[in-house]
């Protein structure tokens, strides 16, 4: 296999309970995360040194090759002799874990192409060195995240959730949102899981949870509040911001309802990024490029 490709899915925090900052400057959190069947795509081939080419709808928004999480992850792995191409389909600073998902895809691809001996635990250790959400984005399957987001418990009971993702095209920098949150912190409480894991019951249970970063993000970027209101009015069963924003997700009982909501939102707001999708555990395995 000379050329491999892998999918880097968007991460969605279905809820996000955040505690006050600790003595080391970190916020404890509890979240249930799932991954979308929309995202970026990374292709790798053997080359000289490490090189990265970025293309796609959001390529221009990346700040440059030097600080890209893909290259940081590969350097931490000790990988060399790889030429990579990133098709950037996800918005930047969007609360979707795009950079960490890209890094996770790079690690999976390097392991296969370079025939490295690293098992999943070894790759997760490298991913953790790049960022707190690195391990969960490397796994890219539904999980509870606790601690600093690095204590993971798989949640195989979560059903595939029809969803619409909406981003208004404004960045929502994580650091600024957390600093605004610190003015009135809450508790990182872990809710009792739902007794019924059907789609409708899970959505009803999620409606009882919250994203503690939503209010501070809206205060910094009021357009996020407009997006939440628009998504809520599009026929979805639950509208909420993901992560630190600015992306908002809407959960629906059926794929058809999610597609209808996406069509309505795209027509009403043609300048917004809108995608119907399914949240769960998408296929992330490296494949030979044909």
TAGI-V454622 format. One record per pair of residues at least 4 apart in sequence whose ideal C-beta (glycine too) atoms are under 6 Angstrom apart, sorted by the first residue. I is the first residue (numbers start at 1). J is the second residue. D is the distance in whole Angstrom. If there is no record, write none. Layout:
BEGIN
I:J:D
I:J:D
END
This chain:
BEGIN
1:288:5
3:45:5
3:289:4
4:44:5
4:109:5
4:113:5
4:286:5
5:43:4
5:287:6
5:289:5
6:42:6
6:105:4
6:108:6
6:109:5
6:286:5
7:39:6
7:41:6
7:284:5
8:39:5
8:40:4
8:42:6
8:101:4
8:102:5
8:105:4
9:35:4
9:36:5
9:39:4
9:101:6
9:140:5
9:282:5
10:36:4
10:38:6
10:39:5
10:90:6
10:96:4
11:33:6
11:35:6
11:96:6
11:97:3
11:137:6
12:34:6
12:242:5
12:249:5
12:279:6
13:31:5
13:33:6
13:242:5
13:243:5
14:32:5
14:206:5
15:32:6
15:209:3
16:31:5
16:211:4
17:30:5
17:188:5
17:189:5
17:212:6
18:27:5
18:29:5
18:188:6
18:212:4
19:28:4
19:187:6
19:188:4
20:185:4
21:27:5
21:182:6
22:26:5
26:148:5
28:188:4
29:149:6
29:188:5
30:146:5
30:188:5
30:190:5
31:145:5
32:144:6
33:136:6
33:143:6
33:145:6
34:142:5
34:279:4
34:280:6
35:140:5
35:282:6
36:277:4
36:279:6
37:277:5
37:278:5
37:282:5
38:275:5
38:277:5
39:90:6
40:88:6
40:89:5
40:90:5
40:102:6
41:87:4
42:86:5
42:105:4
43:85:5
44:82:5
44:84:5
44:109:5
44:113:6
45:83:5
46:81:6
47:51:6
47:82:6
47:83:3
50:71:6
50:74:6
50:82:6
51:83:5
52:65:5
52:70:6
52:71:6
52:84:5
53:85:5
54:59:4
54:62:5
54:86:5
54:88:6
55:59:5
55:87:6
56:87:4
56:88:4
56:89:5
57:89:6
58:88:4
58:91:6
58:92:6
59:88:5
61:92:4
69:73:6
69:99:4
69:103:4
69:130:6
70:102:5
70:103:6
70:106:5
72:130:5
73:103:4
73:106:5
73:107:6
73:130:5
74:79:4
74:106:6
74:110:6
76:126:5
76:129:5
77:126:5
79:110:4
90:96:5
90:98:4
91:167:5
91:273:6
93:171:4
93:172:6
93:173:6
94:167:5
94:247:5
95:242:4
95:243:3
95:244:5
95:245:5
95:247:5
96:247:5
97:101:5
97:133:5
97:137:5
100:131:5
100:133:5
100:134:5
100:137:4
101:137:5
103:130:5
104:127:6
104:137:5
104:138:4
107:123:5
108:286:6
109:113:6
109:286:5
110:114:5
111:116:5
111:118:6
112:286:5
118:122:4
118:123:5
124:135:4
124:138:6
127:134:3
127:135:5
127:138:4
128:134:5
128:135:5
128:150:6
130:134:5
132:148:5
132:149:4
132:150:5
133:137:6
133:149:5
136:143:6
136:145:6
136:152:6
140:284:5
141:281:4
142:155:5
142:158:4
143:152:5
143:154:5
143:155:6
144:153:4
144:155:6
145:149:5
145:152:6
146:151:4
147:151:4
157:197:4
159:199:5
160:278:5
160:280:4
161:251:6
161:279:4
162:252:4
162:254:6
162:255:5
162:258:4
162:278:6
163:249:5
163:251:6
163:258:6
163:277:5
163:279:5
164:250:5
164:258:5
164:261:5
164:262:5
164:276:5
165:247:6
165:249:5
165:275:5
166:227:5
166:231:6
166:248:5
166:265:6
166:272:6
166:274:5
167:246:6
167:247:4
167:273:4
168:223:5
168:227:5
168:246:6
168:272:5
170:221:6
170:223:6
170:246:5
172:217:5
172:221:6
172:244:6
172:245:4
172:246:4
174:244:4
177:213:5
177:216:5
177:217:5
177:244:4
180:216:4
180:220:6
181:213:6
181:216:4
186:212:5
191:209:6
194:201:6
194:202:6
194:205:4
196:201:4
199:253:6
200:253:6
203:237:5
203:238:5
203:251:5
206:238:6
207:238:5
211:240:6
211:241:5
213:217:6
213:244:5
214:241:4
217:224:5
217:245:4
218:224:5
218:225:4
221:246:6
224:245:5
224:246:5
227:248:5
228:239:5
228:248:5
231:236:6
231:239:4
231:248:5
231:250:4
232:239:4
234:261:4
234:264:5
234:265:5
235:261:5
236:250:3
236:252:5
236:261:5
237:251:6
237:252:6
238:251:5
239:250:5
241:245:5
241:248:5
242:247:5
242:249:5
250:261:6
252:257:4
252:258:4
253:257:6
258:276:5
259:276:5
262:274:5
262:276:4
265:269:6
265:274:5
266:274:5
END
